[in-house]
Amino acid sequence: MCTTSLLLTLSLAGAGCASNSTLREPVTRNIPGPPTYLQPAAVPPAREGTSPYVVAEQRKQVIVRQNSIIVGAKNAWTKMKTTYSKSFLGR
Protein backbone atom coordinates (compact mmCIF):
# COMPACT_ATOMS: atom_id res chain seq x y z
CA MET A 1 0.00 0.00 0.00
CA CYS A 2 2.81 2.33 0.86
CA THR A 3 4.58 1.51 -2.40
CA THR A 4 1.49 2.33 -4.46
CA SER A 5 1.06 5.72 -2.83
CA LEU A 6 4.78 6.43 -3.27
CA LEU A 7 4.60 5.62 -7.00
CA LEU A 8 1.49 7.74 -7.41
CA THR A 9 3.15 10.69 -5.65
CA LEU A 10 6.30 10.41 -7.78
CA SER A 11 4.35 10.17 -11.02
CA LEU A 12 2.29 13.27 -10.13
CA ALA A 13 5.42 15.20 -9.17
CA GLY A 14 7.09 14.20 -12.43
CA ALA A 15 4.05 15.32 -14.43
CA GLY A 16 4.13 18.70 -12.73
CA CYS A 17 7.77 19.22 -13.64
CA ALA A 18 7.20 18.22 -17.23
CA SER A 19 4.43 20.76 -17.74
CA ASN A 20 6.58 23.62 -16.41
CA SER A 21 9.57 22.82 -18.59
CA THR A 22 7.95 23.56 -21.95
CA LEU A 23 10.26 25.33 -24.34
CA ARG A 24 9.51 28.82 -25.47
CA GLU A 25 9.37 29.80 -29.09
CA PRO A 26 12.66 31.47 -30.08
CA VAL A 27 12.67 35.24 -30.42
CA THR A 28 12.87 36.32 -34.02
CA ARG A 29 14.86 39.32 -35.15
CA ASN A 30 13.43 39.56 -38.65
CA ILE A 31 10.78 42.26 -38.90
CA PRO A 32 8.70 42.17 -42.08
CA GLY A 33 8.71 45.04 -44.55
CA PRO A 34 6.26 47.92 -44.31
CA PRO A 35 2.54 47.16 -44.69
CA THR A 36 1.14 47.16 -48.22
CA TYR A 37 -1.14 50.11 -47.50
CA LEU A 38 1.94 52.35 -47.26
CA GLN A 39 1.97 53.10 -50.97
CA PRO A 40 1.78 56.51 -52.65
CA ALA A 41 -1.77 57.66 -53.34
CA ALA A 42 -3.36 57.35 -56.74
CA VAL A 43 -4.53 60.49 -58.54
CA PRO A 44 -8.12 61.34 -57.48
CA PRO A 45 -10.62 61.43 -60.39
CA ALA A 46 -12.00 64.72 -61.71
CA ARG A 47 -15.72 65.49 -61.94
CA GLU A 48 -17.17 66.62 -65.22
CA GLY A 49 -17.73 70.38 -65.47
CA THR A 50 -15.23 71.31 -62.75
CA SER A 51 -12.48 73.80 -63.56
CA PRO A 52 -9.20 72.04 -64.38
CA TYR A 53 -7.36 74.43 -62.08
CA VAL A 54 -9.57 73.49 -59.14
CA VAL A 55 -9.15 69.80 -59.89
CA ALA A 56 -5.39 70.21 -60.16
CA GLU A 57 -5.19 72.01 -56.83
CA GLN A 58 -7.39 69.41 -55.09
CA ARG A 59 -5.26 66.59 -56.45
CA LYS A 60 -2.09 68.34 -55.44
CA GLN A 61 -3.25 68.87 -51.85
CA VAL A 62 -4.40 65.28 -51.41
CA ILE A 63 -1.35 63.73 -53.01
CA VAL A 64 1.19 65.90 -51.20
CA ARG A 65 -0.43 65.25 -47.81
CA GLN A 66 -0.82 61.49 -48.33
CA ASN A 67 2.62 61.01 -49.78
CA SER A 68 4.36 62.95 -47.00
CA ILE A 69 2.64 60.77 -44.40
CA ILE A 70 3.43 57.59 -46.31
CA VAL A 71 7.08 58.47 -46.94
CA GLY A 72 7.55 59.40 -43.27
CA ALA A 73 5.96 56.16 -42.09
CA LYS A 74 7.97 54.08 -44.53
CA ASN A 75 11.23 55.74 -43.45
CA ALA A 76 10.40 55.22 -39.77
CA TRP A 77 9.51 51.57 -40.40
CA THR A 78 12.72 50.92 -42.33
CA LYS A 79 14.83 52.66 -39.67
CA MET A 80 13.15 50.66 -36.90
CA LYS A 81 13.63 47.43 -38.81
CA THR A 82 17.32 48.12 -39.44
CA THR A 83 18.00 49.23 -35.85
CA TYR A 84 16.16 46.29 -34.32
CA SER A 85 17.78 43.69 -36.56
CA LYS A 86 21.29 44.98 -35.76
CA SER A 87 20.85 45.67 -32.05
CA PHE A 88 20.40 42.06 -30.96
CA LEU A 89 22.89 40.27 -33.21
CA GLY A 90 25.34 38.13 -31.31
CA ARG A 91 23.26 37.91 -28.16
Secondary structure by P-SEA (a helix, b strand, c coil): caaaaaaaaaaaaaaaaaaaacccccccccccccccccccccbbbbcccccaaaaaaaaaaaaaaaaaaaaaaaaaaaaaaaaaaaacccc
